[in-house]
């Protein structure tokens, strides 16, 4: 029997008018030419030119003058080469120079896809049978650089999603803080990565640092180490691992006066400079009832992919953390919403083909996994994977899956696993839950429906999904009908 899926009319389309102001990097020689010429301008020329810029862009960005000054401050090393003290430059010249090193980036001009959905931490002012939710999306712009963006809305008793007005004054994090590292803890984390000869201690880099140190202090120590003669291959590997581990930690703070639709998590560290892809958000509840929202995502640096982790309590402050261990080598890791038998649990696809289940005592370290699902039906023979974190029901863990079949068509399926032993499958749909229809199959990547996370509302499963890697929508499924079909599918 085919489970009844109700497609909703709501569409989330890419909007090229949604822009952020990014640092515009040009060559040092051209930069010095621009700086020299702006400093040679008269006060009246600077006043006129700067006012024209502010008139054109101050309504497109929150506090554009602060952005200009921030970008001016990135040029201090060039002022040293020019023999000019930046502190002697007046404010108007500073802002105008900063404007020449600023450019707009349209974050979702190419695509708006691969959504997940979670319950909003704030459920105040909601009516009976209503739920406020947060949706995350992968927004892709020029150069195929992806970032994470959000929408907020309320699902009413009829499962209709009413989206809050979308803000236009987009902003990256107001403050990016580098982690402060404890030396003993840092060495322990390096040891846990097991990617170098443990007979060589990383202390040869850290010997001049205190018991705690910052990213910049570590970077200086690494630069000094690399200047030493005869740096062995193993030592160079340790140095590279140190910098990878350090760059993987960051914290983001967004302004309290920003709407959630205006917060953009743009690539921050070097490991993700070419994109943040497919965030799978989940509301995680600790054994003591404390709630943290986690997102597993894929960082892409232009060459290799790397699974990473975001955490937040309120969607204003985020921490970026590395995931390491033998399993941190593929896309599609999805965290269970609570511990199972005292351990964190994660779905993963370490071989790119099958679904695996992993357990860990540490949310950042994943070493071993057990195969729990292989491609089985004609519509998923190429590969099977998760489409978001498992959803807990009274009958078991409901896992929405994706399968790839003929013509590289991506469809959604569903499986059910035991609550106390999610290695054991209770049932699995024999036919796709959702396949691209004639309206959904055209896009950047044709014939694809894909989701990064679902929730339950009023005994219905709410499944947001992407349409051919271009835009997004959502569907609802009667939970009782789906669970009955899964229980009877063996």
C-alpha positions in Angstrom: 0.0 0.0 0.0 1.2 3.5 -0.8 1.3 5.9 2.1 -0.7 9.1 1.5 1.6 12.1 1.2 0.0 15.6 1.2 2.2 18.1 -0.7 1.7 21.6 0.5 1.6 24.7 -1.8 4.3 26.7 0.1 7.5 27.2 -1.9 10.8 28.5 -0.7 12.6 30.0 -3.7 16.1 31.5 -4.0 16.0 35.3 -3.8 18.9 37.2 -5.4 18.1 40.4 -3.5 19.3 38.9 -0.2 22.9 40.1 0.1 25.6 40.4 2.7 28.6 42.7 2.6 31.8 40.7 2.4 35.5 41.7 2.4 36.6 42.3 -1.2 40.1 41.0 -1.5 42.3 42.4 -4.3 46.1 42.0 -4.9 48.5 43.9 -2.6 49.8 46.2 -5.4 46.3 47.2 -6.5 45.3 47.6 -2.8 48.1 50.0 -2.2 47.3 51.9 -5.3 43.7 52.4 -4.1 44.7 53.3 -0.6 47.3 55.9 -1.8 44.7 57.5 -4.2 42.0 57.7 -1.6 44.4 59.3 0.9 45.3 61.9 -1.7 41.6 62.9 -2.1 40.6 66.3 -0.6 38.1 66.3 2.3 35.3 67.5 -0.1 36.0 64.7 -2.6 35.9 62.1 0.2 32.7 63.6 1.7 30.9 63.5 -1.7 32.1 60.0 -2.7 31.4 58.5 0.8 27.9 60.1 0.9 27.1 58.6 -2.5 28.1 55.1 -1.2 26.1 55.5 2.0 23.0 56.6 0.2 23.2 53.6 -2.1 23.9 50.9 0.5 23.0 52.0 4.1 19.4 50.7 3.6 20.7 47.4 2.3 22.9 46.6 5.3 22.7 47.0 9.0 25.4 49.5 10.1 27.3 49.6 6.8 29.8 52.1 8.2 30.9 49.6 10.9 31.4 47.1 8.1 33.6 49.6 6.2 35.7 50.2 9.3 36.1 46.5 9.9 37.3 46.0 6.4 39.7 49.0 6.7 41.2 47.3 9.8 42.1 44.2 7.7 44.5 46.3 5.7 46.9 47.4 8.5 49.8 45.3 7.1 49.6 47.3 3.8 49.8 50.6 5.7 53.0 49.4 7.3 54.4 48.7 3.9 53.4 52.2 2.8 54.9 53.8 5.9 51.6 55.1 7.0 50.1 54.8 10.5 46.5 53.7 10.3 45.7 55.6 13.5 46.6 58.9 11.7 43.9 58.3 9.0 40.7 60.3 9.7 37.3 58.6 10.0 35.9 59.7 6.6 39.0 58.4 4.8 38.9 55.2 6.8 35.3 54.5 5.8 35.8 55.3 2.2 38.9 53.1 2.0 36.9 50.3 3.6 34.1 50.7 1.0 36.6 50.0 -1.8 37.3 46.6 -0.1 33.7 45.7 0.4 31.4 43.8 -2.0 27.9 42.4 -1.9 27.4 38.7 -2.0 24.0 37.3 -2.9 23.8 34.3 -0.6 21.0 32.4 -2.3 21.1 33.6 -5.9 21.7 30.1 -7.2 19.7 27.8 -4.9 17.7 27.5 -1.6 17.5 23.8 -0.7 18.1 20.8 1.6 16.0 22.0 4.6 15.6 20.7 8.1 13.0 21.6 10.7 13.1 21.8 14.5 10.8 23.1 17.3 11.6 26.7 18.2 13.0 27.2 21.7 10.3 29.9 22.1 6.8 28.5 22.1 5.1 31.6 23.7 2.1 33.2 22.0 1.1 30.0 20.1 -2.5 28.8 20.0 -4.0 25.4 20.6 -2.4 22.7 18.4 0.1 25.2 17.0 3.9 24.9 17.1 6.5 27.5 16.3 9.3 26.1 14.2 12.7 27.0 12.8 13.7 25.8 9.3 17.3 25.7 8.2 18.3 25.8 4.5 21.4 25.5 2.4 21.7 28.8 0.5 24.0 28.8 -2.5 25.3 31.8 -4.3 28.1 32.9 -6.7 30.9 30.3 -7.0 28.6 27.7 -5.5 29.5 28.8 -2.0 26.9 27.5 0.5 25.9 29.0 3.8 23.2 28.2 6.5 20.2 30.4 6.7 16.9 30.2 8.6 13.2 30.8 8.5 10.7 31.0 11.4 7.0 30.2 11.3 4.1 28.5 13.0 2.5 25.3 12.0 -1.3 25.5 12.7 -3.7 22.8 13.6 -4.3 22.1 9.9 -0.5 21.6 9.4 -0.3 24.8 7.3 3.0 26.6 7.8 2.7 30.4 8.2 6.2 31.9 7.7 7.1 35.1 9.5 8.0 38.0 7.3 11.5 37.6 5.9 14.0 40.3 6.9 16.2 42.0 4.3 19.0 43.4 6.5 21.1 40.3 6.4 24.2 40.0 8.6 26.9 37.5 9.4 27.8 36.9 13.0 28.5 40.2 14.9 31.5 38.7 16.6 33.7 35.7 15.8 35.7 34.4 18.7 38.6 32.1 18.5 38.6 29.3 21.1 40.9 29.5 24.1 42.7 26.1 24.4 43.9 24.3 27.5 47.3 22.7 26.7 46.6 19.3 28.3 43.2 19.0 26.7 44.5 20.1 23.3 47.3 17.4 23.4 44.7 14.8 24.4 42.4 15.7 21.5 45.4 15.4 19.1 46.1 12.0 20.6 42.5 11.0 20.0 42.8 11.8 16.3 45.4 9.0 15.8 46.6 10.5 12.6 50.3 10.7 13.5 53.1 8.8 15.1 52.2 9.0 18.8 55.9 8.5 19.7 56.5 12.1 18.7 55.0 14.5 21.3 53.3 17.7 20.0 55.0 19.6 22.9 57.8 20.6 20.6 55.4 23.2 19.2 53.6 24.1 22.4 56.7 24.3 24.7 56.8 28.1 24.8 53.0 28.5 25.3 51.3 28.7 28.7 48.8 26.2 30.1 46.1 28.1 28.1 46.6 29.8 24.7 44.7 31.4 21.9 44.5 30.6 18.2 46.8 33.5 17.3 49.4 32.3 19.9 49.3 28.8 18.5 49.6 30.2 15.0 52.8 32.1 15.9 54.3 29.0 17.6 53.6 27.0 14.5 55.2 29.6 12.2 58.3 29.6 14.4 58.4 25.8 14.3 58.2 25.7 10.5 61.3 28.0 10.3 63.4 25.4 12.1 65.7 23.2 9.8 65.0 19.6 9.1 61.3 19.4 10.1 60.5 15.7 9.7 57.4 14.4 7.8 55.8 13.2 11.1 56.4 16.5 12.8 55.0 18.4 9.8 51.9 16.2 10.0 51.5 17.0 13.7 51.8 20.7 12.9 49.1 20.4 10.2 46.8 18.5 12.6 47.2 21.2 15.3 46.2 23.9 12.9 43.3 21.9 11.6 42.0 21.2 15.1 42.4 24.9 16.1 40.6 26.2 13.0 37.7 23.9 13.5 36.7 25.7 16.8 34.9 29.0 16.6 32.0 30.8 18.2 29.4 33.1 16.5 27.3 35.8 18.0 24.4 37.4 16.2 22.8 40.7 17.1 19.8 40.5 19.4 17.9 42.9 17.2 18.3 40.6 14.1 15.4 38.5 12.9 16.3 34.8 12.5 15.8 35.1 8.8 18.6 37.7 8.8 21.2 35.5 10.4 23.6 34.0 8.0 26.2 31.3 9.0 28.7 31.9 6.2 31.9 29.8 5.9 34.2 30.8 8.8 37.2 28.5 9.0 39.6 27.4 6.2 38.1 23.9 6.3 34.8 25.3 5.1 35.9 28.2 2.9 34.0 26.7 -0.2 30.8 26.0 1.6 28.8 24.7 4.5 26.5 22.0 3.2 23.4 20.1 4.3 23.0 21.0 8.0 20.9 18.4 9.9 19.5 20.2 12.9 18.1 18.3 15.8 16.7 19.2 19.2 18.9 17.1 21.6 17.7 16.5 25.1 20.2 15.4 27.8 19.4 12.9 30.5 18.8 15.8 32.9 16.3 17.5 30.6 18.7 20.2 29.3 18.2 21.0 25.6 20.8 21.8 23.0 20.3 22.2 19.3 22.9 20.4 17.3 23.6 20.4 13.6 25.9 18.0 11.8 27.0 19.5 8.5 29.6 19.0 5.8 32.5 21.5 5.4 34.0 21.8 2.0 37.4 23.6 1.3 37.3 23.2 -2.4 39.2 19.8 -2.4 38.0 17.7 0.5 34.9 17.3 2.6 34.8 17.2 6.4 31.9 16.5 8.8 31.5 19.1 11.5 29.2 20.1 14.3 27.3 23.2 15.3 25.6 23.7 18.7 23.3 26.4 20.0 20.8 27.0 22.8 19.0 30.0 21.3 20.0 30.4 17.6 21.8 33.7 18.5 25.0 32.1 19.8 26.6 29.2 18.0 29.7 27.0 18.6 31.5 25.3 15.7 33.3 22.1 16.7 35.2 19.4 14.8 34.2 15.8 14.4 37.1 13.4 14.4 37.8 9.8 14.6 37.8 7.1 11.9 34.1 7.8 10.9 34.7 11.5 10.2 35.2 10.9 6.5 31.9 11.2 4.7 28.7 13.2 4.3 25.4 12.7 6.0 26.0 12.2 9.7 22.8 12.6 11.7 22.6 12.7 15.5 19.9 10.9 17.5 17.9 13.4 19.6 18.9 11.8 22.9 21.4 9.3 24.2 20.7 5.6 23.9 21.8 3.3 26.7 24.0 6.2 28.0 25.8 6.9 24.7 25.5 9.4 21.9 24.2 7.7 18.8 24.7 8.8 15.1 23.6 7.6 11.7 26.3 7.8 9.1 27.2 6.5 5.6 30.9 5.9 5.9 31.2 4.0 2.6 28.9 6.2 0.6 26.5 3.4 -0.1 25.0 1.9 3.1 23.5 3.2 6.4 25.5 2.7 9.6 24.9 3.2 13.3 27.6 4.5 15.6 27.8 5.1 19.4 30.2 7.3 21.3 30.9 8.6 24.8 32.1 11.9 23.2 29.9 13.8 20.8 33.1 14.9 18.8 34.8 11.5 18.5 33.3 8.7 16.4 35.4 5.6 15.9 33.3 2.5 15.1 30.0 1.9 13.3 27.8 -1.1 12.5 26.1 -1.7 9.2 22.3 -1.5 9.7 20.8 -1.0 6.2 21.8 -1.8 2.6 20.2 -0.8 -0.7 17.4 -3.3 -1.3 14.8 -2.1 -3.8 15.0 -1.0 -7.4 14.6 2.7 -6.4 17.6 2.7 -4.0 20.1 0.2 -5.5 22.8 2.9 -6.0 22.9 4.1 -2.4 20.8 4.6 0.7 21.3 7.2 3.4 19.5 9.2 6.0 17.4 12.3 5.3 17.9 13.8 8.8 18.0 12.7 12.4 15.8 9.9 13.6 12.4 10.9 15.0 11.3 9.2 18.2 7.8 7.6 18.2 6.1 5.2 20.6 6.6 2.4 18.1 10.3 3.1 17.5 12.8 5.3 15.8 11.4 6.7 12.5 14.2 7.3 10.0 13.4 9.1 6.8 15.9 7.9 4.2 17.0 8.9 0.7 17.6 6.4 -2.0 19.2 6.7 -5.4 17.9 4.6 -8.3 17.8 4.6 -12.1 18.7 7.9 -13.9 20.3 9.1 -10.6 16.8 9.8 -9.3 16.7 10.7 -5.5 13.6 9.7 -3.6 12.6 9.6 0.1 11.9 6.4 1.9 11.2 5.4 5.5 12.4 2.8 8.0 11.5 2.0 11.7 14.0 0.8 14.3 13.7 -0.4 17.9 13.9 2.3 20.5 16.3 0.5 22.9 18.2 -1.2 20.1 18.2 0.9 16.9 20.5 -1.6 15.2 17.3 -3.8 14.8 15.0 -2.8 11.9 11.3 -3.2 12.6 10.2 -2.3 9.0 11.0 -0.5 5.8 8.8 0.9 3.1 8.9 -1.2 -0.1 8.0 1.8 -2.3 9.2 5.4 -2.1 7.5 7.7 0.4 8.1 10.6 -1.9 9.5 10.8 -5.4 10.0 13.9 -7.6 6.9 14.8 -9.6 6.7 16.7 -12.9 7.0 20.1 -11.1 9.8 19.0 -8.8 12.2 17.2 -11.2 13.5 20.3 -13.0 16.3 22.2 -11.3 20.1 22.6 -10.8 20.3 18.8 -10.3 17.3 17.2 -11.9 15.1 14.4 -10.5 16.0 14.9 -6.8 13.9 15.3 -3.6 16.0 15.6 -0.5 15.5 16.4 3.2 17.7 17.1 6.2 15.2 16.7 9.0 11.6 16.2 10.0 9.4 16.7 13.0 6.0 15.4 14.4 3.1 17.8 14.8 -0.5 16.8 15.8 0.2 13.1 14.9 1.5 14.2 11.5 5.0 14.0 10.2 6.2 17.3 8.7 8.8 16.7 6.0 10.5 19.8 4.4 12.3 18.8 1.3 14.3 20.3 -1.6 13.2 20.1 -5.2 16.1 19.3 -7.5 18.7 21.3 -5.6 17.0 24.6 -6.5 14.1 25.4 -4.2 12.2 23.8 -1.3 8.7 23.0 0.0 7.2 20.6 2.5 4.7 17.7 2.8 2.7 16.1 5.6 2.1 12.4 6.3 -0.4 10.9 8.8 1.9 9.4 11.4 -0.4 6.5 12.4 -0.8 5.4 8.8 3.0 5.5 8.2 3.8 3.6 11.4 1.2 0.9 10.6 2.6 0.5 7.1 6.2 0.2 8.4 5.2 -2.4 11.1 3.4 -4.5 8.5 6.1 -4.1 5.8 8.3 -7.2 6.7 
